[in-house]
Amino acid sequence: RGKVAHIVLGSERIDEVRLQCRYFDESWPPGIPAIVATYRLRFERHAYSETELRAKLMMPADVGYCEKADRQSEYLRGWNGQATTKYGFVCRTHSRDAELFATLPAQGMQSELVSQASGEVIRFASSVPSRLSLAERRQYYSLRVFNEEAETRYPVILLRVGECSELPPPAGYVLREVGEELGYASLCLEEQCGEQDKEHCFVRAASCTDLRGRCGDFGSLRPGSDTAPCGGVVCKASRDWERCCSYEALQVGTEVMLDGRRSVVYRREDDGSAPL
């Protein structure tokens, strides 16, 4: 009765294993012992799994970003190389001179980027960014990860895209704050910014009601400004006072302190503001 034995070796390279097998048949006469045999298996080649050869393509945050994409996605359909993986990379930058680097899954692996159009080879070294020029706004490459025994190829597209700041914000929205996701938050998805980028580039602004009670001494929310948008996702008195607050409640002649100096309200504007 044969059985299949699965030997899990993990990612460590192993040149030899020993197996002990026990043979026994229930039809044998009583008293006949099982036969035990020991075998030594030598491996002349290490078989790498797809997980072991899994690499990442990245950009410095101030240059752009790369994201994993299915090989059949709309962005990778123009790639016509011979890929050995189910996914590839879509990289976006606003610069003509892009910088990329690859992180590798195991020691002894090497990686390089091969241009689909010209065959130019850009070799990566120890996660140090390599520079390449983007003459066209859409260029295709192959990311080749390899050693003496195995090779994996990923489809790659490099896009020189527009910047979110080129788009006018929809009413009530502001540009997404960059923060740590510098490239992702500031770049459009394609060469020209358009309607498809508004959800990606903008977020709803906070409303002036956030400044209720924060308009300073004698200040109050400007009438009708409850739903007016501030200039960001958080209202700041230093930036949004003019649009959200006023001295509506002050009478002419009222003394107030402004930046540590005593001032007097001397006239009232029609819009409710009171120059000091």
LINZI-V80821 format. One record per residue. N is the residue number from 1. PHI is phi in radians with two decimals (none if undefined). Layout:
n = {N & N}
phi = {PHI & PHI}
This chain:
n = {1 & 2 & 3 & 4 & 5 & 6 & 7 & 8 & 9 & 10 & 11 & 12 & 13 & 14 & 15 & 16 & 17 & 18 & 19 & 20 & 21 & 22 & 23 & 24 & 25 & 26 & 27 & 28 & 29 & 30 & 31 & 32 & 33 & 34 & 35 & 36 & 37 & 38 & 39 & 40 & 41 & 42 & 43 & 44 & 45 & 46 & 47 & 48 & 49 & 50 & 51 & 52 & 53 & 54 & 55 & 56 & 57 & 58 & 59 & 60 & 61 & 62 & 63 & 64 & 65 & 66 & 67 & 68 & 69 & 70 & 71 & 72 & 73 & 74 & 75 & 76 & 77 & 78 & 79 & 80 & 81 & 82 & 83 & 84 & 85 & 86 & 87 & 88 & 89 & 90 & 91 & 92 & 93 & 94 & 95 & 96 & 97 & 98 & 99 & 100 & 101 & 102 & 103 & 104 & 105 & 106 & 107 & 108 & 109 & 110 & 111 & 112 & 113 & 114 & 115 & 116 & 117 & 118 & 119 & 120 & 121 & 122 & 123 & 124 & 125 & 126 & 127 & 128 & 129 & 130 & 131 & 132 & 133 & 134 & 135 & 136 & 137 & 138 & 139 & 140 & 141 & 142 & 143 & 144 & 145 & 146 & 147 & 148 & 149 & 150 & 151 & 152 & 153 & 154 & 155 & 156 & 157 & 158 & 159 & 160 & 161 & 162 & 163 & 164 & 165 & 166 & 167 & 168 & 169 & 170 & 171 & 172 & 173 & 174 & 175 & 176 & 177 & 178 & 179 & 180 & 181 & 182 & 183 & 184 & 185 & 186 & 187 & 188 & 189 & 190 & 191 & 192 & 193 & 194 & 195 & 196 & 197 & 198 & 199 & 200 & 201 & 202 & 203 & 204 & 205 & 206 & 207 & 208 & 209 & 210 & 211 & 212 & 213 & 214 & 215 & 216 & 217 & 218 & 219 & 220 & 221 & 222 & 223 & 224 & 225 & 226 & 227 & 228 & 229 & 230 & 231 & 232 & 233 & 234 & 235 & 236 & 237 & 238 & 239 & 240 & 241 & 242 & 243 & 244 & 245 & 246 & 247 & 248 & 249 & 250 & 251 & 252 & 253 & 254 & 255 & 256 & 257 & 258 & 259 & 260 & 261 & 262 & 263 & 264 & 265 & 266 & 267 & 268 & 269 & 270 & 271 & 272 & 273 & 274 & 275 & 276}
phi = {none & -1.45 & -2.28 & -1.62 & -1.82 & -1.66 & -1.88 & -1.64 & -1.73 & 1.24 & -1.60 & -1.27 & -1.36 & -2.16 & -1.59 & -2.68 & -2.36 & -1.99 & -2.11 & -2.05 & -1.99 & -2.07 & -1.89 & -2.69 & -2.23 & -1.11 & -1.42 & -1.20 & -1.06 & -1.02 & 1.61 & -1.48 & -1.30 & -1.19 & -1.65 & -1.96 & -2.34 & -1.97 & -2.13 & -1.98 & -1.90 & -1.90 & -1.85 & -1.56 & -2.55 & -1.53 & -1.60 & -1.48 & -1.48 & -1.07 & -1.10 & -1.15 & -1.70 & -1.33 & -2.08 & -2.18 & -1.86 & -2.41 & -2.25 & -1.02 & -1.05 & -1.43 & -1.83 & 2.94 & -2.77 & -2.13 & -2.34 & -1.29 & -2.49 & -1.06 & -1.06 & -1.64 & -1.16 & -1.06 & -1.29 & -1.77 & -1.15 & -1.39 & -1.44 & -2.17 & -1.45 & -1.86 & -1.48 & -2.01 & -2.20 & -1.53 & -2.45 & -2.47 & -2.30 & -1.94 & -1.99 & -2.18 & -2.60 & -1.77 & -1.81 & -1.23 & -1.90 & -1.55 & -2.14 & -2.35 & -2.61 & -2.03 & -1.75 & -1.86 & -1.41 & -2.65 & -1.15 & 1.52 & -1.49 & -2.20 & -2.57 & -2.69 & -1.91 & -2.02 & -1.22 & -1.24 & -1.43 & -1.94 & 1.43 & -1.02 & -1.99 & -1.96 & -1.61 & -1.71 & -2.37 & 0.88 & 1.06 & -1.54 & -1.04 & -1.92 & -1.68 & -2.49 & -1.64 & -1.83 & -1.16 & -1.82 & -1.43 & -2.49 & -2.31 & -1.89 & -2.47 & -2.05 & -1.63 & -1.83 & -1.99 & -2.78 & -2.52 & -1.21 & -2.03 & -2.65 & -2.65 & -2.30 & -2.12 & -1.95 & -1.31 & -2.40 & -2.16 & -1.89 & -1.99 & -1.65 & -1.84 & -1.36 & -1.88 & -1.00 & -1.14 & -1.33 & -1.65 & -1.30 & -1.23 & -1.09 & -1.00 & 1.46 & -2.14 & -2.34 & -1.02 & -1.06 & -1.20 & -1.17 & 1.03 & -1.34 & -1.55 & -0.99 & -1.14 & -1.08 & -1.37 & -1.87 & -1.94 & -1.33 & -1.48 & -2.32 & -1.05 & -2.02 & -1.23 & -2.75 & -0.99 & -1.17 & -1.72 & -1.12 & -1.20 & -1.33 & -1.61 & -2.12 & -2.30 & -1.17 & -1.33 & -1.20 & -1.76 & -1.05 & -1.03 & -1.13 & -1.67 & -1.03 & 1.39 & -2.15 & -1.55 & 1.52 & -1.03 & 1.21 & -1.54 & -2.62 & -1.05 & -1.10 & -0.94 & 1.42 & -1.66 & -0.93 & -1.77 & -1.17 & -1.39 & -1.43 & -1.55 & -2.85 & -1.30 & -2.27 & -1.34 & -2.24 & -1.05 & -1.11 & -1.85 & -1.87 & -1.02 & -1.01 & -1.48 & -1.93 & -2.06 & -2.75 & -1.81 & -0.94 & -1.45 & -1.43 & -1.75 & -1.01 & 1.68 & -1.19 & -1.53 & -2.36 & -1.77 & -2.24 & 0.92 & 1.44 & -1.98 & -1.37 & -2.29 & -2.22 & -1.25 & -1.98 & -2.78 & -1.95 & -1.52 & -1.11 & -1.51 & 1.70 & -1.49 & -2.39 & -1.04 & -1.94}
